[in-house]
Amino acid sequence: MLGRRRVMFVLDAAGVVVHAGAGFAAHLGTDTAALRGRPFSDFLADGDWPEVREAAAAVRAASGWESRRCRCRLSGVGGGAAEAVGVEIEFAPYPGDGAGSGRAGAGSGDANRAGDSDATGAGRVVGAVCRELSEPAAARLHTERDRFDHLFDLVDDAVIEFEIVGVEPIIRSVNPGFEAVFGYDAAEVRGESLNDFIVPPNADDEAVDFDQRTADGKANHAIVTRQTAWGRREFLYRGIPYSRGDGRQYGFSIYSDITSQRRAREHLQVLQRVLRHNLRNEMNVVLGMAEEIREATADPRVDHAAARIADHTETLLRVSEKARTAAAVLDDQRPDEVVDATATVHAVVESRRTRYPAATFDLDLPPSLPVSVGPKLAQALANVVENALEHTSEDVTVRIEAKRCENDATIRVSDDGDGIPEIEWAAVFGDEDITQLSHGSGLGLWVVKWVVESAGGRVDYDRRDGWSTVRLTLPLTDGSR
């Protein structure tokens, strides 16, 4: 079939034109003599040679007769063509070149070796221009390639482009992020099995399953352990299959290193367990012993010391309880769900009226206000209200106002107390060092921040005219907008 096409040429193993048909020469605005002996890359627009070289190399390395297509932009020679023309080229084995012998190394680009091989025609491929692309298609090809190259090169995550050959993912290209994350040079891994470099022995079966899904055109998404040049790391892995229309299956693997995050989470879980169990149990023992000392002593100084021990122990227990609440919020991985902010405010306030009988609650709420936060909203509101009640006078007035505001809902909790210490607020929401967090109210603010921001909202604070206001901005549900 290729022999009947007029627009043909032959490349040697180094990518040099050794024969050009008259039709191909005319395509470039010149004659055949001007093409012979020149690198084919001379006739391509900038950036197109790697894809053309890869297609030709795949034909040389094939174990049987097969062709490979690619798209590129042919530019003119000697001013014969004004602009690059988008075309589709098909490569096939050179007749009589032992097609099917599996010459895997013939396309390495070593000019000396290529010249030696070409003495017998080894490493040659036949190319033919199948069709010209329309101007919009060629322009789109150029734009899409430029965009992809820019993204591929600049993204920090490790990205690998590969082809499924048999059952193996063979690396076709990698970005600089891969070299930085995994520690292997692009030239070292190109053309090799990806699994041989980055998959630990105990993860072989897992990798084979991923490769099979890619071959079937299915995406992958998982947390995996992979081998780097410096040891094993944890990654968020995403596998994206794609096809070039040549009957082959390709894919991209994207690896985001999450080792530090996972280790930090493990450390936090261990510390939480110590805080939940060991510290709380020991503080209860200390509190009990302090009470026994107070009951047994007649010395005022001893009684005073024991009372201070009890007070500080109770403070630690309250902080421990808030830490347990914070841990429960962090551990709750359920997706957000719709809750009625109005009903949640009523529930939080009613549970505190009896505990703070001297406090006044002034509510201005709509009949209902559905927001997408979930039950954790109650924890956030409880911490804001508790902060107003615990750190002010007994007869504090707490105003709570909720309303719709365009696409959001706002809940304002105000009190006429002394307000949140600036250093605490700055530690949670500003630039102050986190070590300035001094007591349990600061921990409560962290819970508020985590709950509201995880739902896509924000928290603001204002001190004006003797009133302190914490404002929660939350996303309305679609049905309530």
C-alpha positions as CSV (number, residue, x, y, z in Angstrom):
1,M,0.0,0.0,0.0
2,L,2.8,2.4,0.9
3,G,4.5,1.8,-2.5
4,R,1.6,3.3,-4.4
5,R,2.0,6.7,-2.5
6,R,3.9,9.4,-4.3
7,V,4.8,11.5,-1.2
8,M,7.5,9.2,0.2
9,F,11.0,9.3,1.7
10,V,13.5,6.9,3.4
11,L,15.4,7.7,6.6
12,D,18.5,5.9,7.9
13,A,19.1,4.9,11.5
14,A,20.3,8.4,12.4
15,G,17.2,10.1,10.9
16,V,19.0,11.3,7.8
17,V,17.1,11.3,4.4
18,V,18.7,8.8,2.1
19,H,16.0,8.9,-0.5
20,A,13.2,11.3,-1.3
21,G,10.4,11.0,-3.9
22,A,9.6,13.8,-6.2
23,G,6.2,14.3,-4.5
24,F,7.8,14.7,-1.1
25,A,10.4,17.1,-2.5
26,A,7.6,19.1,-4.1
27,H,5.8,19.2,-0.8
28,L,8.8,21.0,0.6
29,G,9.2,23.3,-2.3
30,T,12.5,21.9,-3.6
31,D,14.0,18.9,-5.6
32,T,15.1,15.5,-4.4
33,A,18.8,16.2,-4.6
34,A,18.5,19.0,-2.0
35,L,16.9,16.6,0.5
36,R,19.3,13.7,0.3
37,G,21.9,13.6,3.1
38,R,20.1,16.0,5.3
39,P,18.6,15.3,8.8
40,F,14.9,15.0,8.6
41,S,14.6,17.3,11.6
42,D,15.7,20.1,9.3
43,F,12.4,20.0,7.6
44,L,10.2,20.0,10.7
45,A,8.8,22.9,12.7
46,D,10.4,23.5,16.2
47,G,9.5,20.8,18.7
48,D,8.1,18.2,16.3
49,W,11.2,16.0,15.9
50,P,10.9,14.0,19.2
51,E,7.5,12.6,18.2
52,V,8.7,11.8,14.7
53,R,11.9,10.2,15.9
54,E,9.9,8.1,18.4
55,A,7.5,6.8,15.7
56,A,10.4,5.8,13.5
57,A,12.3,4.2,16.4
58,A,9.2,2.1,17.3
59,V,9.1,0.7,13.8
60,R,12.8,-0.2,13.9
61,A,12.4,-1.9,17.3
62,A,9.2,-3.9,16.5
63,S,9.4,-7.6,16.6
64,G,7.2,-8.0,13.6
65,W,6.1,-5.9,10.6
66,E,4.1,-2.9,11.7
67,S,3.7,0.7,10.9
68,R,3.4,3.8,13.1
69,R,1.8,7.1,12.5
70,C,2.5,10.6,13.9
71,R,1.6,14.2,13.3
72,C,4.0,17.0,12.6
73,R,4.5,20.2,10.7
74,L,6.7,20.2,7.6
75,S,8.5,23.5,6.9
76,G,9.9,24.7,3.5
77,V,13.4,24.4,2.2
78,G,15.2,27.3,0.7
79,G,12.2,29.5,0.8
80,G,10.0,27.2,-1.2
81,A,7.2,27.0,1.3
82,A,6.2,30.1,3.3
83,E,4.7,28.4,6.3
84,A,4.8,25.0,8.1
85,V,2.1,22.6,6.9
86,G,0.5,20.1,9.3
87,V,0.7,16.6,8.0
88,E,0.2,13.0,9.2
89,I,3.2,10.7,8.4
90,E,3.2,6.9,8.5
91,F,6.5,5.0,9.0
92,A,7.0,1.3,8.0
93,P,10.0,-1.1,7.8
94,Y,12.3,-0.7,4.8
95,P,11.8,-3.5,2.3
96,G,14.5,-6.2,2.6
97,D,15.7,-4.8,5.9
98,G,14.9,-7.9,7.9
99,A,11.7,-6.5,9.3
100,G,10.6,-8.4,12.3
101,S,14.1,-9.0,13.6
102,G,13.6,-6.8,16.6
103,R,16.4,-4.2,16.1
104,A,15.8,-2.5,19.4
105,G,18.9,-0.3,19.4
106,A,18.9,1.0,15.8
107,G,17.3,4.3,16.5
108,S,19.7,5.5,19.2
109,G,21.1,8.4,17.1
110,D,24.7,7.3,17.2
111,A,25.8,8.6,13.8
112,N,28.9,6.3,13.4
113,R,27.0,3.2,14.3
114,A,24.0,4.3,12.1
115,G,26.4,4.8,9.1
116,D,27.8,1.4,9.5
117,S,24.4,-0.2,9.7
118,D,23.2,1.7,6.8
119,A,25.8,0.2,4.5
120,T,23.4,-2.8,4.3
121,G,20.2,-0.8,4.7
122,A,19.8,-1.8,8.4
123,G,17.9,0.7,10.5
124,R,16.2,2.3,7.5
125,V,12.5,3.2,7.6
126,V,10.1,4.2,4.9
127,G,8.0,7.3,5.5
128,A,5.0,8.6,3.6
129,V,2.8,11.6,4.0
130,C,-0.6,10.2,4.4
131,R,-2.6,13.5,4.4
132,E,-2.4,17.1,5.0
133,L,-4.2,18.4,8.1
134,S,-6.6,21.3,7.6
135,E,-5.3,24.6,8.8
136,P,-7.5,24.7,11.9
137,A,-6.4,21.1,12.8
138,A,-2.7,22.0,12.2
139,A,-3.0,25.1,14.3
140,R,-4.8,23.2,17.0
141,L,-2.0,20.5,16.9
142,H,0.6,23.2,17.4
143,T,-1.3,25.0,20.2
144,E,-2.1,21.8,22.1
145,R,1.4,20.5,21.8
146,D,2.8,23.8,23.1
147,R,0.4,23.8,26.0
148,F,1.2,20.2,26.9
149,D,4.9,20.7,26.7
150,H,4.7,23.7,29.0
151,L,2.6,21.8,31.5
152,F,4.7,18.6,31.2
153,D,7.9,20.5,31.9
154,L,6.9,22.8,34.6
155,V,4.6,20.7,36.9
156,D,6.4,19.8,40.1
157,D,4.9,16.3,40.3
158,A,6.7,13.4,38.6
159,V,5.0,12.7,35.3
160,I,5.8,9.7,33.0
161,E,4.5,9.1,29.5
162,F,4.6,5.4,28.7
163,E,3.4,2.9,26.2
164,I,2.0,-0.5,27.1
165,V,4.1,-3.0,25.1
166,G,2.9,-6.5,25.8
167,V,2.2,-6.2,29.5
168,E,5.0,-3.7,30.3
169,P,4.8,0.1,30.6
170,I,7.7,1.3,28.5
171,I,8.8,4.8,29.3
172,R,8.6,7.2,26.3
173,S,9.3,10.5,28.1
174,V,9.6,11.9,31.6
175,N,9.4,15.4,32.9
176,P,12.0,17.2,35.1
177,G,9.8,16.6,38.1
178,F,10.4,12.8,37.7
179,E,14.1,13.3,37.6
180,A,14.0,15.4,40.8
181,V,11.6,13.1,42.7
182,F,12.8,9.7,41.7
183,G,16.5,10.5,41.0
184,Y,16.8,8.9,37.6
185,D,17.9,10.8,34.4
186,A,15.5,10.8,31.5
187,A,18.2,9.3,29.2
188,E,18.6,6.4,31.7
189,V,15.0,5.4,31.8
190,R,13.7,6.2,28.3
191,G,12.8,3.0,26.4
192,E,12.9,0.9,29.6
193,S,10.2,-0.7,31.7
194,L,8.8,1.8,34.3
195,N,8.2,-1.0,36.7
196,D,11.8,-2.1,36.7
197,F,12.9,1.3,38.1
198,I,10.2,2.4,40.6
199,V,8.1,-0.6,41.7
200,P,9.3,-2.5,44.8
201,P,9.3,-6.3,44.6
202,N,6.4,-6.7,47.0
203,A,4.2,-4.4,44.8
204,D,4.7,-6.3,41.5
205,D,1.1,-7.7,41.5
206,E,-0.3,-4.3,42.2
207,A,1.6,-2.7,39.4
208,V,0.5,-5.4,36.9
209,D,-3.1,-4.7,37.9
210,F,-2.6,-1.0,37.2
211,D,-1.0,-1.7,33.8
212,Q,-3.8,-4.0,32.8
213,R,-6.3,-1.3,33.6
214,T,-4.4,1.1,31.5
215,A,-4.3,-1.4,28.6
216,D,-8.1,-1.6,29.0
217,G,-8.4,2.2,28.8
218,K,-9.2,2.6,32.5
219,A,-7.8,5.2,34.9
220,N,-6.1,4.4,38.1
221,H,-6.0,6.3,41.4
222,A,-4.3,5.0,44.6
223,I,-1.9,5.6,47.4
224,V,1.2,3.5,46.6
225,T,4.8,2.9,47.8
226,R,7.4,3.4,45.1
227,Q,11.2,3.0,44.9
228,T,13.3,6.1,44.3
229,A,17.1,6.4,43.9
230,W,17.2,7.3,47.6
231,G,14.8,4.8,49.0
232,R,11.0,4.1,49.3
233,R,8.5,6.9,49.4
234,E,4.7,7.2,49.6
235,F,2.9,8.6,46.6
236,L,-0.6,9.6,45.5
237,Y,-0.6,7.9,42.1
238,R,-2.9,8.7,39.2
239,G,-2.8,6.8,35.9
240,I,-4.4,8.3,32.8
241,P,-4.8,6.2,29.7
242,Y,-4.9,7.7,26.2
243,S,-4.7,6.6,22.5
244,R,-3.1,8.1,19.5
245,G,-5.3,6.3,17.0
246,D,-2.5,4.0,15.9
247,G,-3.9,0.9,17.7
248,R,-1.5,1.2,20.6
249,Q,-2.3,2.1,24.2
250,Y,-0.5,4.9,26.0
251,G,-0.8,6.5,29.4
252,F,0.5,9.1,31.8
253,S,1.5,8.3,35.4
254,I,1.5,11.2,37.8
255,Y,3.1,10.7,41.2
256,S,2.7,13.2,44.0
257,D,5.0,12.6,47.0
258,I,3.0,12.5,50.2
259,T,5.5,10.8,52.4
260,S,5.9,13.8,54.7
261,Q,2.1,14.3,55.1
262,R,1.5,10.6,55.9
263,R,4.3,10.5,58.4
264,A,3.0,13.7,60.0
265,R,-0.4,12.2,60.3
266,E,1.0,9.0,61.9
267,H,2.9,11.2,64.4
268,L,-0.3,13.1,65.2
269,Q,-2.3,10.0,65.7
270,V,0.3,8.7,68.2
271,L,0.4,12.0,70.1
272,Q,-3.4,12.1,70.1
273,R,-3.6,8.6,71.7
274,V,-1.1,9.7,74.4
275,L,-3.2,12.8,75.0
276,R,-6.5,11.0,75.0
277,H,-5.5,8.2,77.4
278,N,-2.2,8.5,79.2
279,L,-2.4,12.2,80.1
280,R,-6.0,12.2,81.0
281,N,-5.7,9.2,83.2
282,E,-2.6,10.6,85.0
283,M,-4.2,14.0,85.5
284,N,-7.2,12.3,87.1
285,V,-4.9,10.6,89.6
286,V,-3.2,13.9,90.4
287,L,-6.6,15.6,90.9
288,G,-7.7,12.9,93.2
289,M,-4.5,13.0,95.3
290,A,-4.8,16.8,95.6
291,E,-8.3,16.5,97.0
292,E,-7.1,13.9,99.5
293,I,-4.3,16.2,100.7
294,R,-6.8,19.1,101.1
295,E,-9.1,16.9,103.2
296,A,-6.3,15.5,105.3
297,T,-4.4,18.7,106.1
298,A,-5.0,21.4,108.7
299,D,-2.1,23.6,107.5
300,P,-3.4,26.5,105.4
301,R,-0.3,26.6,103.2
302,V,-0.6,22.9,102.3
303,D,-4.3,23.4,101.6
304,H,-3.6,26.4,99.4
305,A,-0.9,24.4,97.5
306,A,-3.2,21.5,97.0
307,A,-5.9,23.7,95.8
308,R,-3.6,25.2,93.1
309,I,-2.6,21.7,92.1
310,A,-6.3,20.8,91.7
311,D,-7.0,24.0,89.7
312,H,-4.2,23.5,87.2
313,T,-5.0,19.9,86.9
314,E,-8.6,20.7,86.0
315,T,-7.3,23.2,83.4
316,L,-5.2,20.5,81.8
317,L,-8.2,18.2,81.8
318,R,-10.2,20.8,80.0
319,V,-7.5,21.3,77.4
320,S,-7.3,17.5,77.0
321,E,-11.0,17.3,76.4
322,K,-10.8,20.0,73.8
323,A,-7.9,18.1,72.2
324,R,-10.1,15.0,72.1
325,T,-12.8,17.0,70.4
326,A,-10.3,18.4,67.9
327,A,-9.0,14.9,67.2
328,A,-12.5,13.6,66.6
329,V,-13.1,16.4,64.1
330,L,-9.9,15.6,62.2
331,D,-10.6,11.9,62.2
332,D,-14.1,12.4,60.8
333,Q,-13.6,11.7,57.1
334,R,-17.3,11.6,56.1
335,P,-18.2,13.9,53.2
336,D,-20.0,17.1,54.0
337,E,-23.8,16.9,54.2
338,V,-26.6,19.4,54.4
339,V,-27.5,20.7,57.9
340,D,-29.8,23.4,59.1
341,A,-27.7,26.2,60.6
342,T,-30.7,27.7,62.4
343,A,-31.5,24.4,64.1
344,T,-27.8,23.9,64.9
345,V,-27.6,27.3,66.6
346,H,-30.7,26.6,68.7
347,A,-29.3,23.2,69.8
348,V,-26.0,24.7,70.8
349,V,-27.6,27.6,72.8
350,E,-30.2,25.5,74.6
351,S,-27.6,23.1,75.9
352,R,-25.8,26.0,77.5
353,R,-28.6,28.0,79.0
354,T,-28.7,25.9,82.2
355,R,-24.9,25.9,82.6
356,Y,-24.7,29.7,82.2
357,P,-27.9,31.0,83.8
358,A,-26.7,34.6,84.1
359,A,-25.8,34.9,80.4
360,T,-28.2,36.5,77.9
361,F,-28.6,35.0,74.5
362,D,-30.0,37.3,71.8
363,L,-30.8,35.4,68.6
364,D,-31.7,36.7,65.1
365,L,-32.2,33.7,62.9
366,P,-34.2,32.8,59.8
367,P,-36.7,30.0,60.0
368,S,-34.1,27.7,58.3
369,L,-30.7,28.1,56.7
370,P,-29.4,24.9,55.0
371,V,-25.6,24.8,54.6
372,S,-23.2,22.2,53.3
373,V,-21.0,21.5,56.4
374,G,-22.4,18.5,58.1
375,P,-22.7,17.7,61.9
376,K,-19.3,19.2,62.5
377,L,-20.9,22.6,62.3
378,A,-22.2,22.0,65.8
379,Q,-18.6,21.5,67.1
380,A,-17.5,24.8,65.5
381,L,-20.4,26.8,66.8
382,A,-20.0,25.3,70.3
383,N,-16.4,26.4,70.4
384,V,-17.2,30.0,69.4
385,V,-20.1,30.2,71.9
386,E,-18.0,28.6,74.7
387,N,-15.2,31.0,74.0
388,A,-17.7,33.9,74.6
389,L,-19.1,32.4,77.8
390,E,-15.9,31.1,79.5
391,H,-13.7,34.1,79.2
392,T,-16.1,36.9,80.0
393,S,-18.2,37.9,83.0
394,E,-21.1,35.7,84.1
395,D,-23.8,38.2,82.8
396,V,-22.3,38.3,79.3
397,T,-24.6,39.0,76.4
398,V,-24.1,36.7,73.4
399,R,-25.7,37.8,70.1
400,I,-26.0,35.3,67.3
401,E,-27.2,36.4,63.9
402,A,-27.5,34.2,60.8
403,K,-28.6,35.2,57.3
404,R,-28.2,34.5,53.6
405,C,-25.7,36.6,51.6
406,E,-25.6,35.9,47.9
407,N,-24.2,32.4,47.5
408,D,-23.1,32.1,51.2
409,A,-24.6,31.9,54.6
410,T,-23.1,34.0,57.5
411,I,-23.3,33.3,61.2
412,R,-22.1,36.1,63.5
413,V,-21.5,35.3,67.2
414,S,-20.8,38.5,69.2
415,D,-20.2,39.1,72.9
416,D,-19.6,42.2,75.1
417,G,-16.6,40.7,76.9
418,D,-12.9,41.4,76.6
419,G,-12.5,39.7,73.3
420,I,-10.1,37.1,72.0
421,P,-6.5,37.9,72.8
422,E,-4.8,39.2,69.7
423,I,-1.8,36.9,70.0
424,E,-4.1,33.9,70.0
425,W,-6.1,35.0,67.0
426,A,-3.0,35.8,65.1
427,A,-1.5,32.3,65.9
428,V,-4.5,30.6,64.4
429,F,-5.5,32.9,61.5
430,G,-2.5,35.2,61.0
431,D,1.3,35.2,60.9
432,E,2.0,34.7,64.6
433,D,4.1,31.7,65.6
434,I,2.0,28.7,66.5
435,T,4.0,28.4,69.8
436,Q,2.1,31.4,71.1
437,L,-1.0,29.2,71.5
438,S,-1.4,29.4,75.3
439,H,-4.6,27.7,76.4
440,G,-7.8,25.9,75.6
441,S,-9.6,28.7,73.9
442,G,-6.9,28.8,71.2
443,L,-7.4,25.1,70.5
444,G,-11.1,25.8,70.1
445,L,-10.3,28.4,67.5
446,W,-8.3,25.7,65.6
447,V,-11.4,23.5,65.6
448,V,-13.5,26.3,64.2
449,K,-10.9,27.0,61.5
450,W,-10.6,23.3,60.4
451,V,-14.4,22.8,60.3
452,V,-15.3,25.9,58.4
453,E,-12.4,25.9,55.9
454,S,-12.8,22.2,55.2
455,A,-16.3,23.0,54.0
456,G,-15.0,25.8,51.7
457,G,-15.9,28.7,54.1
458,R,-13.9,31.2,56.1
459,V,-13.7,32.7,59.6
460,D,-13.3,36.4,60.4
461,Y,-12.9,38.3,63.6
462,D,-13.7,41.9,64.5
463,R,-13.5,44.0,67.7
464,R,-15.5,47.2,67.6
465,D,-17.4,49.4,70.1
466,G,-16.9,47.0,73.0
467,W,-18.2,44.0,71.0
468,S,-16.2,41.0,69.7
469,T,-17.6,39.2,66.7
470,V,-16.6,35.9,65.1
471,R,-18.2,35.5,61.7
472,L,-18.5,32.2,60.0
473,T,-19.1,32.3,56.2
474,L,-20.4,28.9,54.9
475,P,-21.5,27.7,51.5
476,L,-25.2,27.5,50.9
477,T,-26.7,24.4,49.5
478,D,-27.9,24.6,45.9
479,G,-31.5,24.3,46.8
480,S,-31.3,27.3,49.2
481,R,-29.7,29.8,46.9
